[in-house]
Amino acid sequence: MKEIFALLSIMGLTTFATADVIHVPSEYSTIQDGINAASSGDTVLVAQGTYTGSGNRDIDFLGKAITVKSENGPSETIVDCQANQSYPHRGFDFSSGESSSSRLEGFTIRNGYVTGSGFSAFGAGISCSNSSPIISDCIITENTADGGGGGISCTENSAPLITSNTIIWNTAYGDGGGIHFKDSHLTITNNTINLNSASHGGGIYAYYSGATVTDNIISGNTASSWGGGLAVLEASHAPDPIWQICNNLIVDNSGGSDGGGLSIQCSFPAPGHNMMNNTITGNTAVSGGAIALWLSAYPVITNSILWNNSAPEIYISSGGGEPTVSYTDIAGGWAGTGNIDTDPLFTPDYHLLPGSPCIDTGDPASPSDPDGTRADMGAFYYDQGTGMTGSAGLVPIFELYPVYPNPSNSFVNVSYNLSHDEDVRIIIYDIAGHDVLTLIDRSSTSGVHSISWDGRNNAGQKVESGIYFCRCEVDGLSQTQRLIML
């Protein structure tokens, strides 16, 4: 096709080019071959399957403004690096100045392992160096870095958008089990970042950097030293030091010494670290179950919930700075305008129950919640018109809540809320997209409903450990929650 247009252009019959869709493996046998053949604006469309070997790991976008995406989503399209410490490989490498016109969508990227000196030991799943692609709708899992960034590493003025991914079970023997970045400014939004491990920053680690971190679930990550969920170092020395940490659920993370939820070292006063509408709960550390501050850290914490973390909720080291806390529910109390010390009344998945003291008690100067009422505290607002919680501006027909507990080795509770009577179908799928179990298929009345799954399939057998998907279908619409069975 391109040859035809090139000929027409030479003949003076046309002056425009066309974007092609390049198919892997039907037209090109490997993902790298497809990229090599692509031109600016093209899409490399990858069919379902497991891709291994040369050309399907260490995949390089070569600086091209192209989209590389799966045809059927991450559960069915897997890049398996098959790497180990003696045989190092990563999934994808962005190192040629890629911009937001370079997009990676819809893959599982697993079993990467990077080692060696310098940044060769960073970014076992994905590495970005002086590049700013969009990475979306991927499952990045079981990757290991001897340095940092078991899942993703970004260095040298990178500014990628990392959105709608599951980043799970990655390991860094240095920093940032899930995500590591240095001298960069990232946008990290709407991801699930859990069960990653590192020395520092089990979920996320940042050095000399800024970031926008919004609408994520950061859970079950472990740091052997500090910053179980998130560790921020030397932000005040970064070229772009601004941090926005908003609307995140930061839960059940562990920091070995301090900062079970977050550890922050060096930050400017506002607007250096703005932390708004976060729910930080169930995190543990020797010092600062929720947050630990070191070396002149001055975060501004508003409209948040810090509850049921190991005491003290906030730890300030000698010379550690001082947080400004307002309109926040914090166990044990904290001086500041609008702060309370009252049980927030969570649902099992950390939404707010009716009657929660965190409803309508956020900063009155903050933007109203989407239901038009005063801002709530915490990551999930309570919609007083429908009795639902979330962040969407439109009134939903239904809402599928995050499953709980997640991960689980036995039973999982599935809860959903209907705005009116509807037929409901809930199906459990495995990572390959196979139907594991139809949990319910019936008419339900309006309101909140819960049902348990015992981890068995349609044949009554216990499922294997791994990633599963709970899909709820109502009136032609669907919502899906990822879950992990141990």
GIGIBEL-V785321 format. One record per pair of residues at least 24 apart in sequence whose C-alpha atoms are under 7 Angstrom apart, sorted by the first residue. I is the first residue (numbers start at 0). GAP is how many residues later the second one is. Records with the same first field share a line. If there is no record, write none. Layout:
I=GAP ; GAP
//
This chain:
20=24
29=25 ; 26
30=24 ; 25
31=24 ; 27 ; 28
34=26
38=25
39=24 ; 25 ; 26
40=24 ; 25
41=24 ; 25
42=24 ; 25
43=24 ; 25
44=24 ; 25 ; 26
45=24 ; 25
46=24 ; 25 ; 30
47=24 ; 28 ; 29
48=27 ; 28 ; 29
49=27 ; 28 ; 29 ; 30
50=27 ; 28 ; 29
51=27 ; 28 ; 29
56=24 ; 32 ; 33 ; 34 ; 35
57=31 ; 32 ; 33 ; 34 ; 35
58=32 ; 33 ; 34
59=32 ; 33 ; 34
60=33
61=34
62=33 ; 34 ; 35
63=34 ; 38
64=36 ; 37
65=35 ; 36 ; 37
66=35 ; 36 ; 37
67=35 ; 36 ; 37
68=35 ; 36 ; 37
69=35 ; 36 ; 37
72=33 ; 34
73=32 ; 33 ; 34 ; 64 ; 65
74=33 ; 356 ; 357 ; 358
75=355 ; 356 ; 357
76=30 ; 31
77=29 ; 30 ; 31
78=28 ; 29 ; 30 ; 31
79=29 ; 30 ; 31
80=29 ; 30 ; 31
81=29 ; 30
82=28 ; 29 ; 30
83=29
84=28 ; 29 ; 30
87=25 ; 26 ; 27
88=24 ; 25
89=24 ; 34 ; 35 ; 36
90=33 ; 34 ; 35
91=33 ; 34 ; 35
92=33 ; 34 ; 35
93=33 ; 34 ; 35 ; 37
94=33 ; 34 ; 35 ; 36
95=35
96=33 ; 34
97=33 ; 34 ; 35
98=32 ; 33 ; 34
99=32 ; 33 ; 34
100=32
101=31 ; 32
102=30 ; 31 ; 32
103=30 ; 31 ; 32
104=30 ; 31 ; 32 ; 33
105=30 ; 31 ; 32
106=31 ; 32
107=30 ; 31 ; 32
108=30 ; 31 ; 32
109=30 ; 31 ; 32 ; 33
110=31 ; 32
111=31 ; 32
112=30 ; 31 ; 32
113=30 ; 31 ; 32
114=30 ; 31 ; 32
120=24 ; 25 ; 26 ; 27
121=25 ; 26 ; 27 ; 31
122=25 ; 26 ; 27 ; 28 ; 29 ; 30
123=25 ; 26 ; 27 ; 28
124=25 ; 26 ; 27
125=25 ; 26 ; 27
126=25 ; 26 ; 27
127=25 ; 26 ; 27 ; 30
128=25 ; 26 ; 27 ; 29
129=25 ; 26 ; 27 ; 28
130=27 ; 28
131=26 ; 27 ; 28
132=27 ; 28
133=26 ; 27 ; 28
134=26 ; 27 ; 28
135=26 ; 27 ; 28 ; 29
136=26 ; 27 ; 28
137=27 ; 28
138=26 ; 27 ; 28
139=26 ; 27 ; 28
140=26 ; 27 ; 28 ; 29
141=27 ; 28
142=27 ; 28
143=26 ; 27 ; 28
144=26 ; 27 ; 28
145=26 ; 27 ; 28
146=25 ; 26 ; 27 ; 28
147=24 ; 25 ; 26 ; 27 ; 28 ; 29 ; 32
148=26 ; 27 ; 28 ; 29 ; 30 ; 31
149=26 ; 27 ; 28 ; 29
150=26 ; 27 ; 28
151=26 ; 27 ; 28
152=26 ; 27 ; 28
153=26 ; 27 ; 28 ; 30
154=26 ; 27 ; 28 ; 29
155=26 ; 27 ; 28
156=26 ; 27
157=26 ; 27
158=25 ; 26 ; 27
159=26 ; 27
160=25 ; 26 ; 27
161=25 ; 26 ; 27
162=25 ; 26 ; 27 ; 28
163=25 ; 26 ; 27
164=26 ; 27
165=25 ; 26 ; 27
166=25 ; 26 ; 27
167=25 ; 26 ; 27 ; 28
168=26 ; 27
169=26 ; 27
170=25 ; 26 ; 27
171=25 ; 26
172=25 ; 26
173=24 ; 25 ; 26
174=24 ; 25 ; 26 ; 30
175=24 ; 25 ; 26 ; 27 ; 28 ; 29
176=24 ; 25 ; 26 ; 27
177=24 ; 25 ; 26
178=24 ; 25 ; 26
179=24 ; 25 ; 26
180=24 ; 25 ; 26
181=24 ; 25 ; 26 ; 27
182=24 ; 25 ; 26 ; 55
183=25 ; 26
184=24 ; 25 ; 26 ; 55
185=24 ; 25 ; 26
186=24 ; 25 ; 26
187=24 ; 25 ; 26
188=24 ; 25 ; 26 ; 27
189=24 ; 25 ; 26
190=25 ; 26
191=24 ; 25 ; 26
192=24 ; 25 ; 26
193=24 ; 25 ; 26 ; 27
194=24 ; 25 ; 26
195=25 ; 26
196=24 ; 25 ; 26
197=24 ; 25 ; 26
198=24 ; 25 ; 26
199=24 ; 25 ; 26 ; 27 ; 31
200=25 ; 26 ; 27 ; 28 ; 29 ; 30
201=25 ; 26 ; 27 ; 28
202=25 ; 26 ; 27
203=25 ; 26 ; 27
204=25 ; 26 ; 27
205=25 ; 26 ; 27
206=25 ; 26 ; 27 ; 28
207=25 ; 26 ; 27 ; 29 ; 30
208=26 ; 29 ; 31 ; 32
209=25 ; 28 ; 30 ; 31 ; 32 ; 33
210=31 ; 32 ; 33
211=31 ; 32 ; 33
212=31 ; 32 ; 33
213=31 ; 32 ; 33 ; 34
214=31 ; 32 ; 33
215=32 ; 33
216=31 ; 32 ; 33
217=31 ; 32 ; 33
218=31 ; 32 ; 33 ; 34
219=31 ; 32 ; 33
220=32 ; 33
221=31 ; 32 ; 33
222=31 ; 32 ; 33
223=31 ; 32
224=30 ; 31 ; 32
225=29 ; 30 ; 31 ; 32 ; 33 ; 37
226=28 ; 31 ; 32 ; 33 ; 34 ; 35 ; 36
227=25 ; 26 ; 27 ; 31 ; 32 ; 33 ; 34
228=24 ; 31 ; 32 ; 33
229=31 ; 32 ; 33
230=31 ; 32 ; 33
231=31 ; 32 ; 33
232=31 ; 32 ; 33
233=31 ; 32 ; 33
234=31 ; 32
235=30 ; 31 ; 32
240=31
241=29 ; 30 ; 31
242=29 ; 30 ; 31
243=29 ; 30 ; 31
244=29 ; 30 ; 31
245=29 ; 30 ; 31 ; 32
246=29 ; 30 ; 31 ; 132
247=30 ; 31 ; 131
248=29 ; 30 ; 31 ; 130
249=29 ; 30 ; 31
250=29 ; 30 ; 31 ; 32
251=29 ; 30 ; 31
252=30 ; 31
253=29 ; 30 ; 31
254=29 ; 30
255=29 ; 30
256=28 ; 29 ; 30
257=27 ; 28 ; 29 ; 30 ; 34
258=26 ; 28 ; 29 ; 30 ; 31 ; 32 ; 33
259=24 ; 25 ; 28 ; 29 ; 30 ; 31
260=28 ; 29 ; 30
261=28 ; 29 ; 30
262=28 ; 29 ; 30
263=28 ; 29 ; 30 ; 33
264=28 ; 29 ; 30 ; 31 ; 32
265=28 ; 29 ; 30 ; 31
266=29 ; 30 ; 31
267=29 ; 30
268=29 ; 30
269=30
272=26 ; 27
273=25 ; 26 ; 27
274=24 ; 25 ; 26 ; 27
275=25 ; 26 ; 27 ; 28
276=25 ; 26 ; 27 ; 100 ; 101 ; 102
277=26 ; 27 ; 100 ; 101
278=25 ; 26 ; 27 ; 99 ; 100
279=25 ; 26 ; 27
280=25 ; 26 ; 27 ; 28
281=26 ; 27
282=26 ; 27
283=25 ; 26
284=25
286=25 ; 28
287=24 ; 25 ; 26 ; 27
288=24 ; 25
289=24
290=24
291=24
292=24 ; 27 ; 28
293=25 ; 26 ; 27
294=24 ; 25 ; 26
295=24 ; 25
296=24 ; 25
297=24 ; 25
298=24 ; 25
299=24 ; 25
300=24 ; 25
301=24 ; 25 ; 26
302=24 ; 25 ; 59 ; 60 ; 73 ; 74 ; 75
303=24 ; 25 ; 73 ; 74
304=24 ; 25 ; 72 ; 73
305=24 ; 25
306=24
326=34 ; 35 ; 36
327=49
347=56
348=53 ; 55
350=29 ; 38
351=30
385=33
387=29
399=72 ; 79
401=79
402=78 ; 80
405=77 ; 78
406=76 ; 77 ; 78 ; 79
407=76 ; 77 ; 78
408=76 ; 77
409=44 ; 45
410=41 ; 42 ; 43 ; 44
411=40 ; 41 ; 42
412=37 ; 38 ; 39 ; 40
413=36 ; 37 ; 38
414=33 ; 34 ; 35 ; 36
415=32 ; 33 ; 34
416=30 ; 31 ; 32
417=28 ; 29 ; 30
418=27 ; 28
419=25 ; 26
420=24 ; 25
421=52
422=51
423=49 ; 50
424=47 ; 48 ; 49
425=44 ; 45 ; 46 ; 47
426=43 ; 44 ; 45
427=40 ; 41 ; 42 ; 43
428=39 ; 40 ; 41
429=37 ; 38 ; 39
430=36 ; 37
//
